[in-house]
Amino acid sequence: MPAFNEQESIALAIEKASSYLKKRYKNYEIIIVNDGSSDKTLDNARNCQKFEKNLKIIDHEKNLGYGAAVWKGLSLAQGELIFFTDSDLQFDINQLDEFIKFIDKNDAVIGYRKNRAEGTRRHLNALGWRIICFLLLGIKFKDIDCAFKLFKKQTISDLEIISQGAAFSAELLFKIKKKGCRILQKPVCHFKRTAGRPTGANFSVILKGFKEIYRFYKTEECLVKSRSVVIFSLAILSLFLSRILLLSSSADFFDSNQYIARTTESDFLKALTNGHAPFHPLYLFFSNLIYRLQIFSSPALSASLASALLGCSSIILFFAILRRLFGSTVAWMSSIIYAIFPYVYISQITILVDATMHFFFYLSLYFFVLFCESEKKLKQYLLIIFSGLALSLAALAHTQVAFWSVAFFAVALIKLPVLRKKTLRGIVLSVILFVFFALTSIAMYSLLLIYSESKGYIAMGINSFSAAVEFLLFGNVGDRSSISFVEYLKRFSTVSISLPLILSFASLLLIVFKKHYRQFVAFAIWLLPPLLTSSYIYENLHGRAMMMSLAPIAVLSSLLCLKLKRLGLFVYVVVVLQLILIVVPQVYAYHNLPSPNESLSEFQKKSDPGGVFSSSNVTRTWSSYDGEFINFGDVGVGAGEVYKKSRDAISRGASAYLSSDAIYHPFWRFDGQYFDIRSSGANGASDHPTLLFEVFTKMNVSIDRTSSIFKQAIYKLSFERSKGVVDDIAEISKTKNITFGRIVSDNLPVSNLAVNIYSNQLCRVVKEDASRLDLLKCFLRSLKYGKSVLNWTFTDKDGWFYIAEDEDPEELELVLGINQSETRIGNNYQGFVQKDEIIVKAEKFEQIDDIEILKNKIEQQKESFYIVTKNIGLKTVFYYYPIKVDVKLTNKIEAENLSSQMGSISESGSFSAGKQRFCNENALGYLVSGPYLNLGEGRYTANFRLAIKNIKDENNPAIIDVVGASGGLARAELKSKTNNGSYQDFKLEFELLDPVSQVELRVKSAGGAELAVDYIELIRN
């Protein structure tokens, strides 16, 4: 029995032990180990030797710890059976009878307290200790530290115990179990302490226990596997918790509300097939299932939980793949980088289909890696079948996974030495099996499309298997967009991976330098999918198309850091820290982001019935709005329909409203940045055209209310300007600062002019921009732009604009962006506007506190001006800035400023504005058209500067024409077979007897010909 400061109980403990043993055994001994007690414990124990001759007392002059005291007594014990208990009388020694009954068939019988006579704190401490011992040592006992244990002498005689404190029992049981001994656990009664005080819960004792168990854990060779288990367990736990605890319930992505609606669908099959195609059935299956299980009452959280669970599992699979390809170190380093890429993290805490696709794709790739390593034929065939099936399921999440399949070739190259051992026949059969099972998704997807069409859930004319297959294979071909290499790099920078990207390129160069050509080709193939998908699919989310390349970028970065040793470790830490700095605020923002619809709740209550409200996909399911909701987006109505329905509503006396997120473009967010590819990473003031052209050239737009969510503002549309606009702005400014004004040129209003707010602060960008803490992006911004656009809007038909932006007047800078094909001066044609970016510089300002004074000043002002509101206490202050804006006119409009259905833009100093629009001989259709002008009476000449090559069929010529709302105005067919491709001028002349609206100047390509447009010039004679 160990004893430390037990003067009240030691004598009674010895007496009870002596009484018990005398009745049952002739040969026994009682050993007391006094562990440096500072009271009378030792004296009281020695007094007991008067009546108990078999009592031995061992004295530690200094307190060595509980474990040292127990082990000292156990190691000195002479009997065949060795039992120990504490001297605090919390156990009844008579319970030993039950233990002795079972010792013959076991090597040790240990007790566990069936009714712990301790407080909650000790219970929690014991539970935590058990978990730690299980994770570190792999031992699983009900009560590790219960001081009621019986051993056979040979069980412990050859052991060496180094722990002297609280880790003693854990080490003892681990080593007994390691010997292969049979251990039986029995319950014992536990009583409250009647004297003395316990020391097991002291912080110093607990800390010493942690140190001891960790020291033992590190030195025991057989615990290498256990070390991996605990590290993996903690890493996996941290991974899942980091996603699940930060789930976002906001429907902030373009199809979020549709996913939410289908998540709550009572019919499984309807949930999978309802909506526009492709409808991502596998993701909807998981989100619908989670909602049915009632894990969350919120459908948004249920849909997000599906992303979190599958997304985290995909990272685990990614680690498993890399561990087999490159080893544990590279796997750990790469997985950490991959897991904290902003796009990866955000896609796993919100409503996105991507995580489902990632999981099944990486599952397929993992099976393929196992196939490469396997030597048994049957196992090989099973693995390749599983790999194909998993890839097929990934396609049911998103068909885009087909472009990722080149990663299998990359893995095959890396595993080539192993694959060479397989027979050619086996490889061919494996390829056939893989392709067959991978393509089963086409059959399943096609049947779902046909079913959805038959039920009226979609309307795409898919009523046969061949039509469904054609849609799946070629559905997005018409939406191709061409992206240059420079633009391709910009897309990468939108997901804030500039430093890893630089490291990966350097790593590729190092691989080539060391002549590891096979590895270089493998990584090049692995990086190829974004090049393919970014040019094949229109992809409102280019980052989604590039997700596959984030994997090799993480691997290449890690490989380079390992090669650089200490310097590489420093670089790796910098990369990880920067990604953490980027992703943490973004994840926190997403976690706390309410649904966009919540910002409209107050407006819904006050809006008049029978009106219309136009917004992007983000807020399209606005069910409680008492009117018509116009969904302006990729799967909604066109921009012309917004104008038409708004006009009709106003004509019948109802109201028409427009949400600002529709102005920015239907796709608002990606990785914290704007969804719209034209605006992502772009800071040019004219790089933000709006699709709502007619609204801003034919209607007045006044601000109605604002919300801090998505910088959302609600505009009221009209044909006559409200006289109470300034009063409304004063009221709105109490909660949100507003910048507003009017732009005129030569006393005529300028409509559809982009008005941008910039910040003069270095690297200041919109708070949603995940790249704002990207060191390289910040550096590039400072070199190229010096500042970044924070928000923008457009002037209406009378030249007025409104921006809801919290920016101090001293830091605000306005830049006007003229888009040549859209910006208008007045209501009549005076010539094309010259593309320009006008930096507004106000030399002075006037502070106005009285609204009536401000109204009078505005009414008298004939030139351009802007006003910045600032809320000071309960009062709104107006900073009035008069400015001079001179919009230049030209007769020439460049091809890049016309809309197009096909073709690409190339840059060269030899072309007008440094760019030309061109298409190859396989293109057939309109290369350019626009700019939808309103022309007055008079004679006109349209000069087309074109280069044409290889028109082989005179029956299929290239066409230039001028058309208006009333029909064709002029036309010419270009049939020359001998054109050498050099630029020439072609002329069309026409006369208008009456004004004509919506005039287009068009160039239509001929099949089998190459065509390029430099510029089109329209002259009024």
Salt bridges, closest charged atoms under 4 A:
GLU6 OE2 - ARG193 NH1 3.10
GLU29 OE1 - LYS56 NZ 3.06
ASP35 OD1 - HIS60 ND1 3.08
GLU52 OE1 - LYS22 NZ 3.93
ASP88 OD2 - ARG193 NH2 3.17
ASP97 OD1 - ARG24 NE 3.08
GLU98 OE2 - LYS101 NZ 2.88
GLU118 OE2 - ARG113 NH1 3.83
GLU118 OE1 - ARG116 NH2 2.75
GLU118 OE2 - ARG122 NH2 3.63
ASP143 OD2 - ARG113 NE 2.69
ASP143 OD1 - ARG116 NH1 3.58
ASP158 OD1 - LYS179 NZ 2.83
GLU171 OE2 - LYS175 NZ 2.91
GLU220 OE2 - LYS178 NZ 2.39
ASP252 OD2 - ARG669 NE 3.34
ASP255 OD2 - HIS276 NE2 3.63
ASP255 OD1 - ARG620 NH2 3.43
ASP354 OD2 - ARG544 NE 2.85
GLU373 OE1 - ARG324 NH1 2.56
GLU373 OE2 - LYS415 NZ 2.72
GLU487 OE2 - LYS490 NZ 3.22
GLU487 OE1 - ARG491 NH2 3.29
GLU602 OE2 - LYS606 NZ 3.70
GLU628 OE2 - LYS645 NZ 2.67
ASP648 OD1 - ARG647 NE 3.33
ASP676 OD2 - ARG678 NH2 3.23
GLU694 OE2 - LYS698 NZ 2.87
ASP704 OD2 - ARG705 NE 2.84
ASP727 OD2 - LYS855 NZ 2.56
GLU731 OE1 - LYS734 NZ 3.38
ASP769 OD2 - ARG781 NH2 3.19
ASP796 OD2 - ARG721 NH2 2.29
GLU805 OE1 - LYS711 NZ 3.10
ASP806 OD2 - LYS736 NZ 3.14
GLU807 OE1 - ARG764 NH2 3.38
GLU813 OE2 - LYS787 NZ 3.49
GLU846 OE1 - LYS857 NZ 3.20
ASP849 OD2 - LYS875 NZ 3.91
GLU852 OE2 - LYS855 NZ 3.63
GLU863 OE1 - LYS884 NZ 3.74
GLU896 OE1 - LYS835 NZ 3.72
GLU896 OE1 - LYS915 NZ 3.73
ASP961 OD2 - ARG1002 NH2 2.77
GLU973 OE2 - ARG971 NH2 3.25
GLU973 OE1 - LYS975 NZ 3.38
ASP985 OD1 - ARG945 NH1 3.38
GLU991 OE1 - ARG939 NH1 3.23
ASP1014 OD2 - ARG945 NE 3.75
